[in-house]
Amino acid sequence: MFDKISKKGSFLGRLNSIINQGGSDDMRELPVVDAGGNDKSVPDETWAGGEGLEGQLMVDMYQTPQEIVIETMVAGIRPEDLNVSIGRDMVTIRGSRDRERSVTDEDYFYKELFWGTFSRTIVLPHEVDVDLAEAMEKNGLLTLRLPKIDKDKQMKLRVKTK
């Protein structure tokens, strides 16, 4: 299914790729805690979406007769740290989720959340009206509503005389 692990893919996408390939040299050791809770191994920072890597947002995209809707989770991200760029046939969502560290790496049992910069570019299946597009965030869910352009719509022009 996947030829090689993407350094830019989502965590689940990379994990799925590793499972489908039966392992990889790029695979990092996942955290393991023994019954007594003594093993505090933490995965390599690059595996958990650490510095130097850009994460990729997971999205749901669907259509209604009038619009294309894109939904993605952006919990923990301030609106000023989000950048949504919309063209007639493409959408790019960029942002950053920063962590305020108060815990040392050796005190972690699991370290699975993504921190750092992320982006996602989506080629739209239909042209949209950029001027009427809307972006709303509620309870960590970003919803983009992109009205479709009706290519079949025709309008009659009246010819004026001087």
DSSP file (Angstrom, degrees, kcal/mol; ACC not computed):
  #  RESIDUE AA STRUCTURE BP1 BP2  ACC     N-H-->O    O-->H-N    N-H-->O    O-->H-N    TCO  KAPPA ALPHA  PHI   PSI    X-CA   Y-CA   Z-CA
    1    1 A M              0   0    0      0, 0.0     2,-0.4     0, 0.0    16,-0.1   0.000 360.0 360.0 360.0 -50.0    0.0    0.0    0.0
    2    2 A F        -     0   0    0     15,-0.2     3,-0.1     1,-0.1     0, 0.0  -0.920 360.0-154.9-112.3 139.5    2.8    2.5    0.9
    3    3 A D  S    S-     0   0    0     -2,-0.4     2,-0.3     1,-0.3    -1,-0.1   0.887  75.9 -11.2 -79.8 -39.5    6.2    2.3   -0.7
    4    4 A K  S    S-     0   0    0     20,-0.0     2,-0.3     0, 0.0    -1,-0.3  -0.979  82.0 -83.0-154.6 164.4    8.0    4.0    2.2
    5    5 A I        -     0   0    0     -2,-0.3     2,-0.4    -3,-0.1     9,-0.1  -0.528  42.3-132.6 -74.0 130.4    7.4    5.9    5.4
    6    6 A S    >   -     0   0    0     -2,-0.3     3,-0.5     1,-0.1    -1,-0.1  -0.700   4.3-152.2 -84.1 130.5    6.7    9.6    4.8
    7    7 A K  T 3  S+     0   0    0     -2,-0.4    47,-0.2     1,-0.2    -1,-0.1   0.608  99.9  44.8 -73.9 -10.4    8.6   11.9    7.1
    8    8 A K  T 3  S+     0   0    0     45,-0.1    -1,-0.2    47,-0.0    -3,-0.0   0.436  91.1 107.7-111.8  -2.4    5.8   14.4    6.7
    9    9 A G  S <  S-     0   0    0     -3,-0.5    47,-0.2     1,-0.1    -4,-0.0  -0.111  77.9 -84.9 -74.0 172.2    2.8   12.1    7.1
   10   10 A S     >  -     0   0    0     45,-0.2     4,-2.6     1,-0.1     5,-0.2  -0.302  39.6-109.9 -70.5 161.4    0.4   11.9   10.0
   11   11 A F  H  > S+     0   0    0      1,-0.2     4,-2.6     2,-0.2     5,-0.2   0.934 120.5  46.1 -57.9 -48.3    1.3    9.7   13.0
   12   12 A L  H  > S+     0   0    0      1,-0.2     4,-2.9     2,-0.2    -1,-0.2   0.879 111.5  52.4 -65.8 -36.8   -1.4    7.2   12.1
   13   13 A G  H  > S+     0   0    0      2,-0.2     4,-2.1     1,-0.2    -1,-0.2   0.914 112.2  45.0 -63.2 -43.0   -0.4    7.2    8.5
   14   14 A R  H  X S+     0   0    0     -4,-2.6     4,-2.0     2,-0.2    -2,-0.2   0.904 114.3  49.1 -67.2 -40.6    3.2    6.5    9.4
   15   15 A L  H  X S+     0   0    0     -4,-2.6     4,-2.4    -5,-0.2    -2,-0.2   0.919 110.8  50.1 -64.1 -43.6    2.2    3.8   11.9
   16   16 A N  H  X S+     0   0    0     -4,-2.9     4,-2.7     1,-0.2    -1,-0.2   0.899 109.0  52.7 -60.1 -42.2   -0.1    2.2    9.3
   17   17 A S  H  X S+     0   0    0     -4,-2.1     4,-1.7     1,-0.2    -1,-0.2   0.897 109.3  48.8 -61.1 -41.9    2.7    2.2    6.8
   18   18 A I  H  X>S+     0   0    0     -4,-2.0     5,-2.5     2,-0.2     4,-0.9   0.915 112.0  48.2 -65.5 -43.3    5.0    0.4    9.3
   19   19 A I  H ><5S+     0   0    0     -4,-2.4     3,-0.6     1,-0.2    -2,-0.2   0.924 112.2  49.3 -63.4 -43.8    2.4   -2.2   10.1
   20   20 A N  H 3<5S+     0   0    0     -4,-2.7    -1,-0.2     1,-0.2    -2,-0.2   0.805 115.1  44.3 -66.4 -29.6    1.7   -2.9    6.4
   21   21 A Q  H 3<5S-     0   0    0     -4,-1.7    -1,-0.2    -5,-0.2    -2,-0.2   0.541 111.7-117.8 -91.7  -7.9    5.5   -3.2    5.7
   22   22 A G  T <<5S-     0   0    0     -4,-0.9    -3,-0.2    -3,-0.6     2,-0.1   0.781  74.5 -35.9  76.8  26.3    6.2   -5.4    8.7
   23   23 A G      < -     0   0    0     -5,-2.5     2,-0.3    -6,-0.2     3,-0.1  -0.430  61.2-139.5 115.1 170.9    8.6   -2.8   10.2
   24   24 A S    >   -     0   0    0     -2,-0.1     3,-1.0     1,-0.1    -6,-0.0  -0.981  28.0-115.4-164.2 156.0   11.2   -0.3    9.1
   25   25 A D  T 3  S+     0   0    0     -2,-0.3    -1,-0.1     1,-0.2    -2,-0.0   0.770 116.5  59.1 -66.8 -24.0   14.6    1.0   10.0
   26   26 A D  T 3  S+     0   0    0      2,-0.1    -1,-0.2    -3,-0.1     2,-0.2   0.565  79.5 113.7 -80.9  -8.1   12.8    4.3   10.6
   27   27 A M    <   -     0   0    0     -3,-1.0     2,-0.3    -9,-0.0   -12,-0.0  -0.445  55.9-150.4 -70.0 133.0   10.6    2.9   13.3
   28   28 A R        -     0   0    0     -2,-0.2     2,-0.3    16,-0.1    -2,-0.1  -0.679  29.7 -92.2 -97.9 156.1   11.2    4.2   16.8
   29   29 A E        -     0   0    0     -2,-0.3    15,-0.2    13,-0.1     3,-0.1  -0.524  41.5-133.2 -69.4 127.0   10.6    2.2   20.0
   30   30 A L        -     0   0    0     -2,-0.3    11,-0.1     1,-0.1    -1,-0.1  -0.487  35.5 -86.5 -78.0 153.0    7.1    2.8   21.3
   31   31 A P        -     0   0    0      0, 0.0     2,-0.4     0, 0.0    11,-0.1  -0.318  46.1-169.1 -63.7 139.5    6.8    3.5   25.0
   32   32 A V        -     0   0    0      9,-0.2     9,-0.6    -3,-0.1     2,-0.5  -0.998   7.6-167.9-131.9 132.5    6.5    0.5   27.2
   33   33 A V        -     0   0    0     -2,-0.4     7,-0.1     7,-0.1    76,-0.0  -0.984  17.2-138.6-121.3 126.1    5.5    0.4   30.9
   34   34 A D    >   -     0   0    0     -2,-0.5     3,-2.2     1,-0.1    -2,-0.0  -0.217  36.5 -91.7 -76.1 173.6    6.0   -2.7   32.9
   35   35 A A  T 3  S+     0   0    0      1,-0.3    -1,-0.1     2,-0.1    -2,-0.0   0.814 129.8  48.4 -56.8 -32.5    3.4   -3.9   35.5
   36   36 A G  T 3  S-     0   0    0      1,-0.0    -1,-0.3     0, 0.0    -2,-0.0   0.492 112.4-119.9 -86.3  -2.9    5.3   -2.0   38.2
   37   37 A G  S <  S+     0   0    0     -3,-2.2    -2,-0.1     2,-0.0    -5,-0.0   0.729  75.4 127.4  73.6  22.1    5.4    1.2   36.1
   38   38 A N        +     0   0    0      1,-0.0     2,-0.7     2,-0.0    -5,-0.1   0.806  44.0  81.6 -84.6 -30.2    9.2    1.1   36.2
   39   39 A D        +     0   0    0      1,-0.1    -5,-0.1     2,-0.0    -2,-0.0  -0.668  49.8 174.7 -82.5 116.4   10.1    1.4   32.5
   40   40 A K        +     0   0    0     -2,-0.7    68,-0.2    -7,-0.1    -1,-0.1  -0.144  15.8 157.9-112.8  37.0    9.9    5.0   31.5
   41   41 A S        -     0   0    0     -9,-0.6    -9,-0.2   -11,-0.1    -2,-0.0  -0.387  23.4-160.1 -65.9 139.9   11.1    4.7   27.9
   42   42 A V        -     0   0    0    -11,-0.1   -13,-0.1    68,-0.1     3,-0.1  -0.957  21.3-110.0-121.5 137.3   10.0    7.6   25.7
   43   43 A P        -     0   0    0      0, 0.0   -13,-0.1     0, 0.0     5,-0.1  -0.239  48.6 -80.2 -64.5 157.2   10.0    7.5   21.9
   44   44 A D    >>  -     0   0    0    -15,-0.2     4,-1.3     1,-0.1     3,-1.0  -0.278  41.0-120.3 -54.0 139.3   12.4    9.5   19.9
   45   45 A E  T 34>S+     0   0    0      1,-0.3     5,-2.0     2,-0.2    -1,-0.1   0.814 112.1  57.2 -56.4 -34.2   11.3   13.1   19.6
   46   46 A T  T >45S+     0   0    0      1,-0.2     3,-1.1     3,-0.2    -1,-0.3   0.833 102.8  54.5 -69.7 -29.5   11.2   12.9   15.7
   47   47 A W  T <45S+     0   0    0     -3,-1.0    -1,-0.2     1,-0.2    -2,-0.2   0.882 105.9  51.8 -68.5 -37.5    8.7   10.0   15.9
   48   48 A A  T 3<5S-     0   0    0     -4,-1.3    67,-0.5    -5,-0.1    -1,-0.2   0.207 130.6 -91.5 -86.7  16.3    6.3   12.0   18.1
   49   49 A G  T < 5S+     0   0    0     -3,-1.1    66,-0.4    65,-0.2    -3,-0.2   0.874  74.9 160.6  80.9  37.0    6.3   14.9   15.7
   50   50 A G    > < -     0   0    0     -5,-2.0     3,-1.5     1,-0.2    -4,-0.1   0.213  43.4 -30.8 -80.4-158.5    9.1   16.8   17.3
   51   51 A E  T 3  S+     0   0    0      1,-0.2    -1,-0.2    65,-0.1     3,-0.1  -0.182 122.7  25.5 -62.1 144.7   11.4   19.5   16.0
   52   52 A G  T 3  S+     0   0    0      1,-0.2     2,-0.3    -3,-0.1    -1,-0.2   0.239 103.3  92.8  89.9 -14.1   12.4   19.6   12.4
   53   53 A L    <   -     0   0    0     -3,-1.5     2,-0.5    -4,-0.0    64,-0.4  -0.841  63.1-144.3-113.0 151.4    9.3   17.8   11.2
   54   54 A E        -     0   0    0     -2,-0.3    64,-0.3   -47,-0.2     2,-0.1  -0.963  19.1-138.5-113.7 127.7    6.0   19.2   10.0
   55   55 A G  E     -a  118   0A   0     62,-2.6    64,-2.1    -2,-0.5     2,-0.5  -0.343   9.9-131.6 -79.4 163.8    2.8   17.3   10.9
   56   56 A Q  E     -a  119   0A   0     62,-0.2    64,-0.2   -47,-0.2   -45,-0.2  -0.976  19.7-125.7-119.5 126.6   -0.1   16.7    8.5
   57   57 A L        -     0   0    0     62,-0.7     2,-0.4    -2,-0.5   -47,-0.1  -0.373  16.8-132.4 -67.2 144.2   -3.6   17.4    9.6
   58   58 A M        -     0   0    0     15,-0.2    15,-0.5    -2,-0.1     2,-0.3  -0.830  34.0-174.0 -93.8 138.9   -6.2   14.7    9.2
   59   59 A V  E     -D   72   0B   0     -2,-0.4     2,-0.4    13,-0.1    13,-0.2  -0.910  28.7-143.3-133.7 157.5   -9.4   16.0    7.6
   60   60 A D  E     -D   71   0B   0     11,-2.5    11,-2.9    -2,-0.3     2,-0.4  -0.981  25.2-176.1-111.7 134.5  -12.9   15.0    6.7
   61   61 A M  E     +D   70   0B   0     -2,-0.4     2,-0.3     9,-0.2     9,-0.2  -0.996  12.0 152.3-134.5 129.8  -14.1   16.4    3.4
   62   62 A Y  E     -D   69   0B   0      7,-2.4     7,-3.3    -2,-0.4     2,-0.3  -0.914  28.5-128.5-145.5 172.4  -17.6   16.0    2.0
   63   63 A Q  E     -D   68   0B   0     -2,-0.3     5,-0.2     5,-0.2    -2,-0.0  -0.921   9.1-166.4-127.5 153.1  -20.0   17.8   -0.3
   64   64 A T        -     0   0    0      3,-3.0     3,-0.0    -2,-0.3     5,-0.0  -0.698  51.8 -91.0-115.5 176.1  -23.6   19.0   -0.3
   65   65 A P  S    S+     0   0    0      0, 0.0     3,-0.1     0, 0.0    -2,-0.0   0.824 126.5  32.3 -59.1 -28.2  -25.4   20.1   -3.4
   66   66 A Q  S    S+     0   0    0      1,-0.1    82,-2.7    81,-0.1     2,-0.3   0.662 122.3  18.1-103.7 -18.2  -24.3   23.7   -2.7
   67   67 A E  E     - E   0 147B   0     80,-0.3    -3,-3.0    61,-0.1     2,-0.4  -0.952  58.9-121.1-151.8 164.4  -20.9   23.5   -1.0
   68   68 A I  E     -DE  63 146B   0     78,-2.7    78,-2.9    -2,-0.3     2,-0.4  -0.936  31.4-157.7-106.1 135.3  -17.8   21.5   -0.1
   69   69 A V  E     -DE  62 145B   0     -7,-3.3    -7,-2.4    -2,-0.4     2,-0.4  -0.959   8.5-171.0-119.8 131.2  -17.2   21.1    3.7
   70   70 A I  E     -DE  61 144B   0     74,-2.2    74,-3.1    -2,-0.4     2,-0.4  -0.983   5.7-173.6-120.8 130.9  -13.8   20.4    5.3
   71   71 A E  E     +DE  60 143B   0    -11,-2.9   -11,-2.5    -2,-0.4     2,-0.3  -0.973   9.6 162.8-125.2 140.0  -13.5   19.5    9.0
   72   72 A T  E     -DE  59 142B   0     70,-2.0    70,-3.2    -2,-0.4     2,-0.5  -0.988  38.7-110.0-152.2 150.2  -10.3   19.1   11.0
   73   73 A M  E     + E   0 141B   0    -15,-0.5    68,-0.2    -2,-0.3   -15,-0.2  -0.703  35.9 164.4 -84.8 126.9   -9.5   19.0   14.7
   74   74 A V    >   +     0   0    0     66,-3.6     3,-1.6    -2,-0.5    67,-0.2  -0.073  16.3 160.1-129.9  31.5   -7.5   22.0   15.9
   75   75 A A  T 3   +     0   0    0     65,-0.5     3,-0.1     1,-0.3    -2,-0.0  -0.281  67.2  22.0 -58.3 138.2   -7.9   21.7   19.7
   76   76 A G  T 3  S+     0   0    0      1,-0.2     2,-0.5    21,-0.0    -1,-0.3   0.541  96.3 116.7  83.2   7.5   -5.3   23.6   21.6
   77   77 A I    <   -     0   0    0     -3,-1.6    -1,-0.2    20,-0.1    20,-0.1  -0.934  62.5-131.7-113.0 127.5   -4.4   26.0   18.8
   78   78 A R    >   -     0   0    0     -2,-0.5     3,-2.3    18,-0.3    18,-0.2  -0.499  22.5-120.3 -72.5 143.8   -5.1   29.7   19.1
   79   79 A P  G >  S+     0   0    0      0, 0.0     3,-1.6     0, 0.0    -1,-0.1   0.838 113.9  59.6 -54.4 -34.2   -6.9   31.2   16.1
   80   80 A E  G 3  S+     0   0    0      1,-0.3    -2,-0.0     3,-0.0    -3,-0.0   0.646  99.6  58.0 -70.9 -12.2   -3.9   33.6   15.5
   81   81 A D  G <  S+     0   0    0     -3,-2.3    15,-0.9    15,-0.1     2,-0.4   0.306  93.8  85.0 -96.5   7.5   -1.7   30.5   15.0
   82   82 A L  E <   -B   95   0A   0     -3,-1.6     2,-0.4    13,-0.2    13,-0.2  -0.895  54.7-172.5-109.4 139.7   -3.9   29.2   12.2
   83   83 A N  E     -B   94   0A   0     11,-2.9    11,-2.7    -2,-0.4     2,-0.6  -0.963   2.4-173.8-132.4 114.9   -3.5   30.3    8.5
   84   84 A V  E     -B   93   0A   0     -2,-0.4     2,-0.5     9,-0.2     9,-0.2  -0.946   2.4-172.4-112.6 119.0   -6.2   29.1    6.0
   85   85 A S  E     -B   92   0A   0      7,-2.9     7,-2.7    -2,-0.6     2,-0.5  -0.944   4.9-168.4-112.6 129.1   -5.5   30.0    2.4
   86   86 A I  E     +B   91   0A   0     -2,-0.5     2,-0.2     5,-0.2     5,-0.2  -0.968  10.1 173.6-123.9 129.2   -8.3   29.3   -0.2
   87   87 A G        -     0   0    0      3,-3.3     3,-0.2    -2,-0.5    41,-0.1  -0.648  52.1 -92.3-114.7 179.1   -8.1   29.3   -3.9
   88   88 A R  S    S+     0   0    0     -2,-0.2    40,-2.0     1,-0.2    61,-0.1   0.782 124.2  17.1 -65.8 -24.9  -10.8   28.3   -6.4
   89   89 A D  S    S+     0   0    0     38,-0.2    35,-2.3     1,-0.1     2,-0.3   0.278 123.3  50.2-131.2  11.6   -9.5   24.7   -6.5
   90   90 A M  E     - C   0 123A   0     33,-0.3    -3,-3.3    -3,-0.2     2,-0.4  -0.998  51.4-162.6-154.2 146.6   -7.2   24.3   -3.5
   91   91 A V  E     -BC  86 122A   0     31,-2.3    31,-3.2    -2,-0.3     2,-0.4  -0.996   6.4-168.4-129.7 136.5   -7.2   24.9    0.3
   92   92 A T  E     -BC  85 121A   0     -7,-2.7    -7,-2.9    -2,-0.4     2,-0.5  -0.994   0.8-168.7-125.5 129.2   -4.1   25.0    2.6
   93   93 A I  E     +BC  84 120A   0     27,-2.7    27,-1.7    -2,-0.4     2,-0.3  -0.974  14.0 173.1-115.8 122.7   -4.4   25.0    6.4
   94   94 A R  E     +BC  83 119A   0    -11,-2.7   -11,-2.9    -2,-0.5     2,-0.3  -0.922  10.5 131.1-126.4 152.4   -1.2   25.8    8.3
   95   95 A G  E     -BC  82 118A   0     23,-2.1    23,-2.3    -2,-0.3     2,-0.3  -0.982  39.0-116.3-175.8-172.3   -0.6   26.3   12.0
   96   96 A S  E     - C   0 117A   0    -15,-0.9     2,-0.5    -2,-0.3   -18,-0.3  -0.993   6.6-160.6-148.8 137.2    1.4   25.6   15.0
   97   97 A R  E     - C   0 116A   0     19,-2.3    19,-2.7    -2,-0.3     2,-0.3  -0.965  21.1-163.0-119.8 111.7    0.6   23.9   18.4
   98   98 A D        -     0   0    0     -2,-0.5     2,-0.4   -22,-0.2    -2,-0.0  -0.743   6.5-144.6-101.8 144.1    3.2   24.9   21.0
   99   99 A R        -     0   0    0     -2,-0.3     2,-0.9     2,-0.0    16,-0.0  -0.872   6.8-144.2-106.7 135.6    3.8   23.1   24.3
  100  100 A E        -     0   0    0     -2,-0.4     2,-0.4     2,-0.0    -2,-0.0  -0.876  29.6-139.6 -93.9 106.1    4.7   24.7   27.5
  101  101 A R        +     0   0    0     -2,-0.9     3,-0.1     1,-0.2    -2,-0.0  -0.520  46.5 146.3 -75.9 123.6    7.0   22.2   29.0
  102  102 A S        +     0   0    0     -2,-0.4     2,-0.4     1,-0.1    -1,-0.2   0.272  61.8  70.1-129.1   2.5    6.7   21.6   32.7
  103  103 A V  S    S-     0   0    0      2,-0.0     2,-0.1     3,-0.0    -1,-0.1  -0.973  78.5-128.1-124.2 135.0    7.6   17.9   32.6
  104  104 A T    >   -     0   0    0     -2,-0.4     3,-1.8     1,-0.1     4,-0.4  -0.492  26.0-114.1 -79.5 153.6   11.0   16.4   31.8
  105  105 A D  G >  S+     0   0    0      1,-0.3     3,-1.5     2,-0.2    -1,-0.1   0.851 114.6  58.6 -56.1 -37.6   11.3   13.7   29.1
  106  106 A E  G 3  S+     0   0    0      1,-0.3    -1,-0.3   -64,-0.0    -2,-0.0   0.662  99.2  59.7 -70.8 -13.0   12.3   11.1   31.6
  107  107 A D  G <  S+     0   0    0     -3,-1.8    -1,-0.3     2,-0.0     2,-0.2   0.494  84.6 101.9 -90.8  -3.8    9.1   11.6   33.5
  108  108 A Y    <   -     0   0    0     -3,-1.5     3,-0.1    -4,-0.4    -3,-0.0  -0.567  43.1-178.5 -79.9 142.0    6.8   10.7   30.5
  109  109 A F  S    S+     0   0    0      1,-0.4     2,-0.3    -2,-0.2    -1,-0.2   0.738  81.6  14.5 -97.7 -42.5    5.2    7.3   30.3
  110  110 A Y        -     0   0    0    -68,-0.1    -1,-0.4   -79,-0.1     2,-0.2  -0.980  57.7-177.0-132.0 145.4    3.6    8.0   26.9
  111  111 A K        +     0   0    0     -2,-0.3    -3,-0.0    -3,-0.1    -6,-0.0  -0.695  34.0 131.5-142.5  83.6    4.4   10.9   24.5
  112  112 A E        +     0   0    0     -2,-0.2    -1,-0.1     2,-0.1     2,-0.1   0.580  35.1 103.6-116.0 -15.4    1.9   10.6   21.6
  113  113 A L  S    S-     0   0    0     -3,-0.1     2,-0.5     1,-0.1     0, 0.0  -0.405  71.0-118.3 -73.2 148.1    0.5   14.1   21.0
  114  114 A F        +     0   0    0     -2,-0.1     2,-0.4     2,-0.0   -65,-0.2  -0.751  33.6 178.1 -90.0 130.2    1.7   16.2   18.1
  115  115 A W        +     0   0    0    -67,-0.5     2,-0.3    -2,-0.5   -17,-0.2  -0.989  42.2  39.6-128.3 138.9    3.4   19.5   19.0
  116  116 A G  E    S- C   0  97A   0    -19,-2.7   -19,-2.3    -2,-0.4     2,-0.2  -0.834  94.9 -18.5 124.8-162.0    4.9   21.8   16.4
  117  117 A T  E     + C   0  96A   0    -64,-0.4   -62,-2.6    -2,-0.3     2,-0.3  -0.485  57.3 176.3 -83.7 152.1    4.0   23.1   13.0
  118  118 A F  E     +aC  55  95A   0    -23,-2.3   -23,-2.1   -64,-0.3     2,-0.3  -0.967   6.2 177.7-147.4 161.0    1.6   21.4   10.7
  119  119 A S  E     -aC  56  94A   0    -64,-2.1   -62,-0.7    -2,-0.3     2,-0.3  -0.983  10.2-166.7-158.5 162.4    0.0   21.9    7.3
  120  120 A R  E     - C   0  93A   0    -27,-1.7   -27,-2.7    -2,-0.3     2,-0.5  -0.900   4.9-163.5-155.0 126.2   -2.4   20.3    4.9
  121  121 A T  E     - C   0  92A   0     -2,-0.3     2,-0.5   -29,-0.2   -29,-0.2  -0.953  12.0-168.6-111.2 129.7   -3.0   21.2    1.3
  122  122 A I  E     - C   0  91A   0    -31,-3.2   -31,-2.3    -2,-0.5     2,-0.6  -0.973  16.8-142.8-124.0 124.4   -6.2   19.8   -0.3
  123  123 A V  E     - C   0  90A   0     -2,-0.5   -33,-0.3   -33,-0.2   -34,-0.0  -0.763  29.5-131.0 -82.8 125.0   -7.0   19.8   -4.0
  124  124 A L        -     0   0    0    -35,-2.3     3,-0.0    -2,-0.6     4,-0.0  -0.519   3.6-140.4 -82.0 143.7  -10.7   20.4   -4.2
  125  125 A P  S    S+     0   0    0      0, 0.0     2,-0.3     0, 0.0    -1,-0.1   0.533  89.0  29.7 -78.3  -4.8  -12.9   18.2   -6.4
  126  126 A H  S    S-     0   0    0    -38,-0.1     2,-0.1   -37,-0.0   -58,-0.1  -0.990  92.2 -99.8-152.1 145.0  -15.0   21.3   -7.6
  127  127 A E        -     0   0    0     -2,-0.3    22,-2.4    22,-0.2     2,-0.3  -0.430  42.5-156.4 -67.8 144.0  -14.2   25.0   -8.0
  128  128 A V  B     -G  148   0C   0    -40,-2.0     2,-1.0    20,-0.3    20,-0.2  -0.834  23.3-109.7-123.0 159.8  -15.4   27.2   -5.1
  129  129 A D    >   -     0   0    0     18,-2.9     3,-1.0    -2,-0.3     4,-0.4  -0.788  28.1-165.8 -88.5 104.0  -16.3   30.8   -4.6
  130  130 A V  G >  S+     0   0    0     -2,-1.0     3,-1.1     1,-0.2    -1,-0.2   0.846  82.8  59.7 -60.6 -37.7  -13.5   32.1   -2.5
  131  131 A D  G 3  S+     0   0    0      1,-0.2    -1,-0.2    -3,-0.1    -2,-0.0   0.745 108.8  43.0 -67.1 -24.0  -15.3   35.3   -1.6
  132  132 A L  G <  S+     0   0    0     -3,-1.0    -1,-0.2    15,-0.1    -2,-0.2   0.372  85.8 122.9-103.1   3.6  -18.2   33.4    0.1
  133  133 A A    <   -     0   0    0     -3,-1.1     2,-0.3    -4,-0.4    13,-0.2  -0.332  43.7-159.9 -68.2 147.9  -16.1   30.9    2.0
  134  134 A E  E     -F  145   0B   0     11,-2.3    11,-2.7     2,-0.0     2,-0.4  -0.968  11.1-162.5-130.7 145.9  -16.4   30.6    5.7
  135  135 A A  E     +F  144   0B   0     -2,-0.3     2,-0.4     9,-0.2     9,-0.2  -0.997  15.5 175.1-127.5 127.0  -14.2   29.2    8.5
  136  136 A M  E     -F  143   0B   0      7,-2.6     7,-3.5    -2,-0.4     2,-0.4  -0.984  15.0-159.3-132.6 143.1  -15.6   28.5   11.9
  137  137 A E  E     +F  142   0B   0     -2,-0.4     2,-0.3     5,-0.2     5,-0.2  -0.985  16.7 166.6-121.5 130.9  -14.1   26.8   15.0
  138  138 A K  E >  S-F  141   0B   0      3,-1.9     3,-1.9    -2,-0.4    -2,-0.0  -0.950  70.6 -16.2-145.7 124.2  -16.2   25.3   17.8
  139  139 A N  T 3  S-     0   0    0     -2,-0.3   -64,-0.1     1,-0.3     3,-0.1   0.830 129.1 -49.8  53.5  37.2  -14.9   23.0   20.6
  140  140 A G  T 3  S+     0   0    0      1,-0.2   -66,-3.6   -66,-0.1     2,-0.6   0.424 112.1 118.5  86.7  -1.6  -11.7   22.4   18.7
  141  141 A L  E <   -EF  73 138B   0     -3,-1.9    -3,-1.9   -68,-0.2     2,-0.5  -0.890  50.4-155.8-103.2 117.1  -13.3   21.5   15.4
  142  142 A L  E     -EF  72 137B   0    -70,-3.2   -70,-2.0    -2,-0.6     2,-0.5  -0.804  12.0-169.3 -90.4 126.2  -12.4   23.8   12.5
  143  143 A T  E     -EF  71 136B   0     -7,-3.5    -7,-2.6    -2,-0.5     2,-0.5  -0.974   6.8-165.4-121.3 123.3  -15.1   23.7    9.8
  144  144 A L  E     -EF  70 135B   0    -74,-3.1   -74,-2.2    -2,-0.5     2,-0.6  -0.923   3.2-163.3-104.8 128.1  -14.6   25.3    6.3
  145  145 A R  E     -EF  69 134B   0    -11,-2.7   -11,-2.3    -2,-0.5   -76,-0.2  -0.957   8.5-175.5-114.0 116.0  -17.7   25.9    4.2
  146  146 A L  E     -E   68   0B   0    -78,-2.9   -78,-2.7    -2,-0.6   -13,-0.1  -0.906  19.0-138.8-118.7 102.7  -16.8   26.5    0.6
  147  147 A P  E     -E   67   0B   0      0, 0.0   -18,-2.9     0, 0.0   -80,-0.3  -0.367  24.1-121.9 -62.9 133.4  -19.7   27.3   -1.8
  148  148 A K  B     -G  128   0C   0    -82,-2.7     2,-0.5   -20,-0.2   -20,-0.3  -0.420  17.6-121.7 -72.8 148.7  -19.4   25.6   -5.1
  149  149 A I        -     0   0    0    -22,-2.4     2,-1.0   -61,-0.1   -22,-0.2  -0.821  21.3-135.4 -89.5 128.0  -19.3   27.6   -8.3
  150  150 A D    >   -     0   0    0     -2,-0.5     3,-0.8     1,-0.2   -22,-0.0  -0.740  21.7-176.4 -87.5 102.8  -22.2   26.6  -10.6
  151  151 A K  T 3  S+     0   0    0     -2,-1.0    -1,-0.2     1,-0.2    -2,-0.0   0.722  81.7  56.4 -71.9 -20.7  -20.6   26.3  -14.0
  152  152 A D  T 3  S+     0   0    0     -3,-0.1    -1,-0.2     2,-0.1     2,-0.2   0.594  79.8 112.4 -86.7 -10.7  -23.9   25.6  -15.7
  153  153 A K    <   -     0   0    0     -3,-0.8     2,-0.4     1,-0.0    -4,-0.0  -0.427  49.3-169.4 -66.3 131.0  -25.5   28.8  -14.4
  154  154 A Q        -     0   0    0     -2,-0.2     2,-0.4     2,-0.0    -2,-0.1  -0.916  10.0-163.6-123.2 150.5  -26.3   31.2  -17.2
  155  155 A M        -     0   0    0     -2,-0.4     2,-0.4     2,-0.0    -2,-0.0  -0.998  17.7-131.0-134.1 136.9  -27.3   34.8  -17.1
  156  156 A K        -     0   0    0     -2,-0.4     2,-0.4     2,-0.0    -2,-0.0  -0.730  20.0-151.1 -88.5 132.3  -28.8   36.8  -19.9
  157  157 A L        -     0   0    0     -2,-0.4     2,-0.5     0, 0.0    -2,-0.0  -0.845  11.1-132.1-102.1 138.3  -27.2   40.2  -20.6
  158  158 A R        -     0   0    0     -2,-0.4     2,-0.6     1,-0.0    -2,-0.0  -0.749  19.4-131.0 -87.1 133.7  -29.2   43.0  -22.0
  159  159 A V        -     0   0    0     -2,-0.5     2,-0.3     1,-0.0    -1,-0.0  -0.750  23.0-151.5 -88.0 124.3  -27.6   44.8  -24.9
  160  160 A K        -     0   0    0     -2,-0.6     2,-0.3     2,-0.0    -1,-0.0  -0.669   2.1-148.7 -95.3 149.8  -27.6   48.5  -24.4
  161  161 A T              0   0    0     -2,-0.3     0, 0.0     1,-0.1     0, 0.0  -0.879 360.0 360.0-114.5 151.9  -27.7   51.0  -27.2
  162  162 A K              0   0    0     -2,-0.3    -1,-0.1     0, 0.0    -2,-0.0   0.410 360.0 360.0-103.5 360.0  -26.1   54.5  -27.2
